Amino acid sequence: MSDSLDSRVTVADIAAEAGVSRATVSKVLNGRSDVAPATRSQIEALLATRGYVPTKRTKRPLHLPLPRAAARRGGLLELVVSDVNSPWAAEVIRGAEQEARPARVGVVVSVFDGAPGHGQQWLEDIADRAPGGIILALSELTSADLARIAKLGLPAVLVDPVGDADGTIPSIGAGNWGGGMAAAKHLVELGHRRIGMITGPMRLLCSQARLAGCRAALERAGLTLDDDLVQHGDFHYHSGFSLTQALLDRPEPPTAIFAGNDEQALGVYAAIQERGLRVPADVSVVGFDDVPMAQWMAPPLTTVRQPIAKMAALAVRSLLGHQDGAEMTEGRVELSTKLVVRASTAPYSPG
């Protein structure tokens, strides 16, 4: 055998010779119908003359028809998350899958952590799979990331973008500023004046908006948010725990704490209880997200509900509609948040 694996003709080779994207070649290999007849003929001729051998990644040979619903919509959507283990990501996956299932469309979940060198390979993998659309539920995307995604020629939607998206890709998010304001207003109405906040990473727009909403609520009540009571976390349990310890070490500790998300709120609970204090008798706690675990915490967590699963479902609906010929909605769609009051907050009781 004279040919080695290194000399094997690849999808990239065929795409370069045909002057098309890798995604277009993958569509032909997967029997997709959304390729111009002339382009399809050109690619199929090159595949034959160059002796292309499908790799294990190619699921279907040429001309093998897809089931009717899958052929019409592409059969596959790609959902990209940054941390598949987070409660937030679990809700995104649930919402996307529930919307896609009735349409007989599969959802492939992949993880992109933003590490240097990972971006190009991740995009090449997506191109090889040639999904009918991409749902990007990522912590942050740079302008370079967005430009590379646009070059794929595939429809895409951002879910709850927390970076500075430039509007080139449609996005679906929630009202972070309003949610932060509702959380702080609730605590003020309960009589709390020393309110602590544990934010998410401040490079993220959602963290900035939640903090700004909290400040606005206090200012409207004639109060100020003490900068000594603001701690910047990372949206994970350990930062909620350690930063609550720092707040409780203050000469005048807060009587209420607003955690930037529910996972951090769980750490807040643990730190309070370790000090021999009680939620909410000694310290009231509010979270943000309303992931399922919020109602299972002891006591159940008062939190700001953002419709995470609904955002993902709307992203899927937008992509399926686009495949049916509808125009993609440009710009940002913002869904409302809602304060859900449970047992972790109580009126301030001095002494």
Backbone torsions as a table, in degrees:
resi	resn	phi	psi	omega
1	MET	NA	118.8	-174.3
2	SER	-85.2	-31.6	-177.5
3	ASP	-81.4	137.9	174.5
4	SER	-105.1	173.4	177.6
5	LEU	-62.3	-31.4	-178.7
6	ASP	-68.1	-24.7	-177.0
7	SER	-97.0	1.0	-178.6
8	ARG	-63.7	137.6	178.1
9	VAL	-69.6	132.6	-177.1
10	THR	-109.5	168.9	174.0
11	VAL	-57.8	-39.0	179.7
12	ALA	-63.1	-38.7	178.3
13	ASP	-61.6	-47.9	-179.2
14	ILE	-62.9	-42.4	-179.1
15	ALA	-62.3	-43.4	-179.3
16	ALA	-64.0	-41.3	-178.5
17	GLU	-70.3	-34.6	-179.5
18	ALA	-82.8	-14.4	-178.2
19	GLY	73.3	31.9	179.5
20	VAL	-126.7	176.3	178.2
21	SER	-80.6	160.0	174.6
22	ARG	-60.6	-35.1	179.9
23	ALA	-60.9	-37.8	179.7
24	THR	-66.0	-42.2	177.2
25	VAL	-62.7	-41.9	179.5
26	SER	-64.0	-35.2	176.6
27	LYS	-61.3	-42.0	178.8
28	VAL	-65.0	-43.8	179.6
29	LEU	-62.5	-31.7	-178.0
30	ASN	-93.0	8.3	176.3
31	GLY	73.3	19.9	-179.0
32	ARG	-69.8	148.1	-175.8
33	SER	-91.2	-12.2	-172.8
34	ASP	-90.9	50.1	174.2
35	VAL	-130.7	134.3	-179.3
36	ALA	-58.3	139.5	-176.7
37	PRO	-53.6	-43.0	-178.7
38	ALA	-64.5	-41.3	178.9
39	THR	-65.9	-42.5	178.5
40	ARG	-58.7	-45.9	-178.6
41	SER	-61.9	-42.5	179.3
42	GLN	-61.3	-45.6	-178.2
43	ILE	-66.9	-43.5	179.9
44	GLU	-62.9	-36.5	178.2
45	ALA	-65.1	-42.3	179.0
46	LEU	-66.2	-39.7	177.7
47	LEU	-59.4	-39.2	-178.4
48	ALA	-73.7	-48.5	-175.5
49	THR	-71.3	-31.3	-179.2
50	ARG	-86.1	-6.2	177.6
51	GLY	70.7	39.8	179.7
52	TYR	-63.1	132.2	177.1
53	VAL	-113.9	117.5	-179.2
54	PRO	-59.0	142.3	174.8
55	THR	-88.4	177.3	179.5
56	LYS	-61.9	-22.4	-177.5
57	ARG	-69.6	-25.3	-179.2
58	THR	-78.6	117.9	-172.3
59	LYS	-85.6	-29.1	-173.8
60	ARG	-132.7	140.5	175.7
61	PRO	-73.8	170.6	178.2
62	LEU	-57.8	142.6	173.2
63	HIS	71.8	0.9	177.5
64	LEU	-76.2	116.2	-174.9
65	PRO	-70.4	145.3	173.6
66	LEU	-84.7	163.1	170.5
67	PRO	-56.5	154.1	-170.2
68	ARG	-54.7	-50.5	-176.9
69	ALA	-65.8	-38.9	-178.3
70	ALA	-68.6	-38.3	-179.6
71	ALA	-65.0	-37.4	-178.7
72	ARG	-70.2	-33.5	-173.6
73	ARG	-112.9	-1.0	176.9
74	GLY	103.1	-20.2	173.1
75	GLY	79.7	-15.2	-171.2
76	LEU	-153.5	134.0	171.1
77	LEU	-121.4	145.9	-179.9
78	GLU	-104.5	123.3	176.6
79	LEU	-109.7	118.7	-176.3
80	VAL	-110.9	124.6	178.7
81	VAL	-124.7	163.2	-179.8
82	SER	-95.9	-22.5	-178.0
83	ASP	-149.3	97.8	-173.9
84	VAL	-70.1	-14.5	-176.8
85	ASN	-87.8	-7.6	-176.2
86	SER	-79.3	148.8	175.7
87	PRO	-58.7	-34.3	179.0
88	TRP	-62.1	-46.8	180.0
89	ALA	-63.2	-36.7	179.0
90	ALA	-60.9	-38.3	178.2
91	GLU	-69.7	-38.1	177.3
92	VAL	-61.6	-46.7	-179.7
93	ILE	-61.6	-42.9	-179.4
94	ARG	-61.8	-46.1	-178.7
95	GLY	-64.6	-40.5	-179.6
96	ALA	-66.9	-44.8	-176.8
97	GLU	-66.9	-39.3	-179.3
98	GLN	-65.7	-33.5	179.1
99	GLU	-77.3	-34.9	-176.2
100	ALA	-78.2	-30.6	-173.3
101	ARG	-58.4	-47.0	-179.6
102	PRO	-62.2	-24.5	179.2
103	ALA	-87.7	3.1	-179.1
104	ARG	59.0	40.2	177.7
105	VAL	-114.0	132.6	178.9
106	GLY	-85.8	152.3	177.4
107	VAL	-119.2	118.4	175.5
108	VAL	-96.1	126.9	179.8
109	VAL	-102.1	126.4	175.1
110	SER	-129.2	158.8	-174.8
111	VAL	-115.6	128.5	174.4
112	PHE	-125.1	112.0	-175.3
113	ASP	-93.9	1.4	177.2
114	GLY	77.7	7.0	-179.5
115	ALA	-66.4	146.8	-179.4
116	PRO	-55.5	133.5	177.5
117	GLY	89.7	-13.0	-177.5
118	HIS	-83.4	-25.3	-171.7
119	GLY	-60.8	-48.1	-176.0
120	GLN	-65.8	-41.8	179.9
121	GLN	-64.9	-40.2	179.1
122	TRP	-61.0	-43.5	179.8
123	LEU	-67.8	-36.9	177.1
124	GLU	-64.2	-38.6	178.1
125	ASP	-64.5	-40.8	177.6
126	ILE	-63.1	-43.3	179.7
127	ALA	-60.1	-39.9	179.4
128	ASP	-65.1	-37.2	179.6
129	ARG	-75.7	-22.8	178.6
130	ALA	47.9	58.8	179.6
131	PRO	-69.4	164.6	177.0
132	GLY	-75.1	-10.1	178.1
133	GLY	178.5	166.0	-177.6
134	ILE	-125.7	131.9	173.5
135	ILE	-107.8	117.4	-175.5
136	LEU	-104.8	100.9	178.0
137	ALA	-109.7	73.8	-171.2
138	LEU	-117.1	155.8	-179.6
139	SER	-62.1	-44.4	-179.9
140	GLU	-161.3	147.7	178.1
141	LEU	-129.5	133.5	176.9
142	THR	-84.2	167.3	176.5
143	SER	-62.5	-32.5	177.3
144	ALA	-66.5	-39.9	176.7
145	ASP	-60.2	-47.1	-178.3
146	LEU	-62.4	-38.3	179.4
147	ALA	-65.7	-41.1	179.3
148	ARG	-66.2	-38.3	178.6
149	ILE	-64.6	-42.1	-179.8
150	ALA	-60.4	-34.4	-178.4
151	LYS	-67.3	-18.5	178.2
152	LEU	-66.4	-24.2	-178.7
153	GLY	72.9	21.6	-179.8
154	LEU	-111.2	142.1	177.1
155	PRO	-64.2	141.7	-177.2
156	ALA	-143.1	152.2	176.7
157	VAL	-136.9	136.0	174.1
158	LEU	-89.8	135.0	175.6
159	VAL	-109.3	122.8	179.0
160	ASP	48.1	54.2	-178.5
161	PRO	-64.2	129.3	-178.6
162	VAL	-109.1	-4.2	171.8
163	GLY	-92.8	-174.3	-177.1
164	ASP	-90.0	75.3	179.4
165	ALA	-63.3	140.6	-172.9
166	ASP	-94.5	5.9	176.3
167	GLY	89.4	-4.1	179.5
168	THR	-71.6	-23.0	178.6
169	ILE	-119.3	130.1	178.8
170	PRO	-57.5	147.6	-178.9
171	SER	-136.4	152.0	177.1
172	ILE	-127.7	122.1	-177.5
173	GLY	-140.3	-166.5	-178.1
174	ALA	-131.6	163.9	-177.2
175	GLY	-80.0	88.1	-177.4
176	ASN	-69.8	-40.0	179.6
177	TRP	-62.8	-47.6	179.6
178	GLY	-63.0	-35.5	178.2
179	GLY	-66.5	-41.9	177.4
180	GLY	-63.7	-37.9	178.8
181	MET	-66.7	-41.6	-179.7
182	ALA	-63.6	-39.7	-179.7
183	ALA	-63.6	-48.1	-178.6
184	ALA	-68.8	-39.2	179.2
185	LYS	-60.2	-39.9	178.2
186	HIS	-60.9	-44.1	-179.0
187	LEU	-68.2	-38.9	177.6
188	VAL	-62.9	-42.3	-179.7
189	GLU	-65.0	-24.0	176.0
190	LEU	-83.7	-0.2	176.5
191	GLY	97.5	3.5	-179.4
192	HIS	-78.1	138.0	178.8
193	ARG	-121.2	-31.7	175.4
194	ARG	-98.6	93.7	-176.2
195	ILE	-109.3	124.3	176.4
196	GLY	-95.5	154.4	176.5
197	MET	-135.9	136.5	173.0
198	ILE	-114.6	107.5	-174.7
199	THR	-83.6	174.9	165.4
200	GLY	-86.8	-172.1	178.7
201	PRO	-58.1	129.7	-173.5
202	MET	-76.6	-4.9	172.4
203	ARG	-76.3	-11.9	-177.3
204	LEU	-95.3	137.3	-177.3
205	LEU	-63.8	-34.3	-179.0
206	CYS	-65.6	-37.6	177.9
207	SER	-64.8	-44.0	179.2
208	GLN	-62.2	-41.8	-176.9
209	ALA	-68.8	-39.5	-180.0
210	ARG	-66.2	-40.6	177.0
211	LEU	-65.4	-42.8	179.9
212	ALA	-63.3	-39.4	177.5
213	GLY	-64.5	-38.6	177.0
214	CYS	-62.9	-46.6	178.9
215	ARG	-60.3	-42.3	-177.7
216	ALA	-62.3	-40.1	180.0
217	ALA	-63.8	-40.9	179.6
218	LEU	-68.4	-41.1	179.8
219	GLU	-63.0	-38.5	178.4
220	ARG	-64.8	-24.5	178.8
221	ALA	-92.9	6.4	-179.9
222	GLY	78.5	20.7	-178.4
223	LEU	-116.2	170.5	174.1
224	THR	-128.5	151.5	175.7
225	LEU	-87.6	114.6	-178.2
226	ASP	-65.6	121.0	-178.8
227	ASP	-60.6	-27.6	177.8
228	ASP	-68.2	-15.8	-179.2
229	LEU	-103.3	12.0	176.8
230	VAL	-107.2	120.7	178.8
231	GLN	-119.7	139.4	-177.5
232	HIS	-101.8	115.0	-177.6
233	GLY	-106.1	-159.3	-177.0
234	ASP	-131.8	16.0	179.4
235	PHE	74.9	10.4	-179.5
236	HIS	-115.3	162.6	-174.5
237	TYR	-53.9	-48.2	-172.0
238	HIS	-62.6	-34.0	179.4
239	SER	-73.0	-35.7	175.1
240	GLY	-60.1	-39.2	-179.2
241	PHE	-69.6	-53.6	-174.3
242	SER	-68.6	-37.7	-178.4
243	LEU	-74.3	-28.0	173.1
244	THR	-67.9	-38.5	175.7
245	GLN	-58.4	-42.9	178.9
246	ALA	-62.6	-40.3	179.1
247	LEU	-65.7	-40.4	-178.6
248	LEU	-72.0	-17.4	176.9
249	ASP	-81.4	-8.1	179.2
250	ARG	-63.6	149.0	176.8
251	PRO	-55.4	-37.7	174.5
252	GLU	-122.2	88.2	-176.1
253	PRO	-69.1	160.0	179.5
254	PRO	-70.2	153.1	174.7
255	THR	-95.8	-7.9	177.6
256	ALA	-149.7	147.6	-180.0
257	ILE	-131.0	129.9	174.6
258	PHE	-102.5	112.6	179.8
259	ALA	-90.9	140.0	-175.5
260	GLY	-64.0	-22.0	172.3
261	ASN	-156.1	173.3	-173.9
262	ASP	-69.8	-32.8	179.1
263	GLU	-64.2	-41.4	175.6
264	GLN	-65.2	-36.3	179.5
265	ALA	-60.4	-34.3	177.2
266	LEU	-62.6	-39.8	175.2
267	GLY	-66.9	-34.7	176.3
268	VAL	-60.6	-46.5	177.8
269	TYR	-54.7	-48.9	-175.0
270	ALA	-62.5	-41.0	-179.6
271	ALA	-67.2	-40.3	178.4
272	ILE	-62.8	-45.9	-178.1
273	GLN	-67.7	-32.5	178.3
274	GLU	-64.2	-30.0	178.2
275	ARG	-80.7	1.3	-178.2
276	GLY	79.5	16.5	178.4
277	LEU	-99.5	169.7	-176.4
278	ARG	-125.1	146.8	172.3
279	VAL	-104.4	122.2	4.3
280	PRO	-103.4	7.8	-173.3
281	ALA	-57.8	-38.3	-179.6
282	ASP	-103.3	-38.2	180.0
283	VAL	-140.0	123.3	173.6
284	SER	-82.2	149.2	-177.4
285	VAL	-134.9	135.4	173.3
286	VAL	-125.3	139.9	176.8
287	GLY	-111.9	-164.7	179.1
288	PHE	-152.0	130.6	176.8
289	ASP	128.3	-49.8	-171.7
290	ASP	62.0	53.6	170.6
291	VAL	-73.8	161.3	-175.0
292	PRO	-51.7	-35.5	-176.3
293	MET	-65.7	-18.1	-177.6
294	ALA	-59.6	-39.1	-178.1
295	GLN	-80.7	-10.4	179.8
296	TRP	-96.6	-10.6	179.5
297	MET	-67.0	160.2	-178.2
298	ALA	-119.4	108.0	-2.1
299	PRO	-76.4	163.1	177.9
300	PRO	-54.8	140.6	-169.7
301	LEU	-84.9	128.3	165.6
302	THR	-72.4	129.4	-174.3
303	THR	-154.2	165.5	176.2
304	VAL	-93.7	120.0	-178.3
305	ARG	-86.3	121.5	166.7
306	GLN	-110.0	138.2	-172.5
307	PRO	-76.8	74.5	-173.4
308	ILE	-61.5	-52.2	-178.6
309	ALA	-62.2	-37.7	-179.7
310	LYS	-66.2	-37.2	178.2
311	MET	-61.3	-44.0	179.0
312	ALA	-65.8	-39.9	179.7
313	ALA	-63.4	-40.3	178.6
314	LEU	-66.4	-34.1	176.4
315	ALA	-63.5	-44.2	177.4
316	VAL	-62.6	-44.3	-179.0
317	ARG	-61.0	-39.3	178.8
318	SER	-64.3	-42.5	-179.6
319	LEU	-68.9	-39.7	178.4
320	LEU	-66.8	-38.8	177.4
321	GLY	-64.6	-38.3	177.6
322	HIS	-61.6	-40.3	179.1
323	GLN	-68.4	-22.2	176.7
324	ASP	-90.2	4.5	175.2
325	GLY	105.0	-1.0	179.8
326	ALA	-79.7	153.9	178.1
327	GLU	-77.4	142.7	174.7
328	MET	-73.2	137.0	176.4
329	THR	-70.6	127.6	-179.3
330	GLU	-86.4	161.2	176.0
331	GLY	76.4	-150.0	-173.3
332	ARG	-116.6	134.6	170.1
333	VAL	-103.6	122.9	-177.6
334	GLU	-115.1	121.2	178.7
335	LEU	-92.1	153.7	-177.5
336	SER	-80.3	152.8	173.6
337	THR	-102.4	167.8	-177.8
338	LYS	-147.3	132.3	175.3
339	LEU	-74.6	127.3	177.5
340	VAL	-111.3	109.6	-175.4
341	VAL	-88.8	122.9	176.1
342	ARG	-124.5	-145.6	-169.3
343	ALA	-98.0	8.0	-176.6
344	SER	-91.0	0.3	176.9
345	THR	-125.0	145.6	-178.7
346	ALA	-151.3	160.2	177.2
347	PRO	-57.5	143.7	178.7
348	TYR	-64.6	134.1	179.6
349	SER	-128.8	104.7	-178.0
350	PRO	-61.7	144.3	177.5
351	GLY	80.2	NA	NA
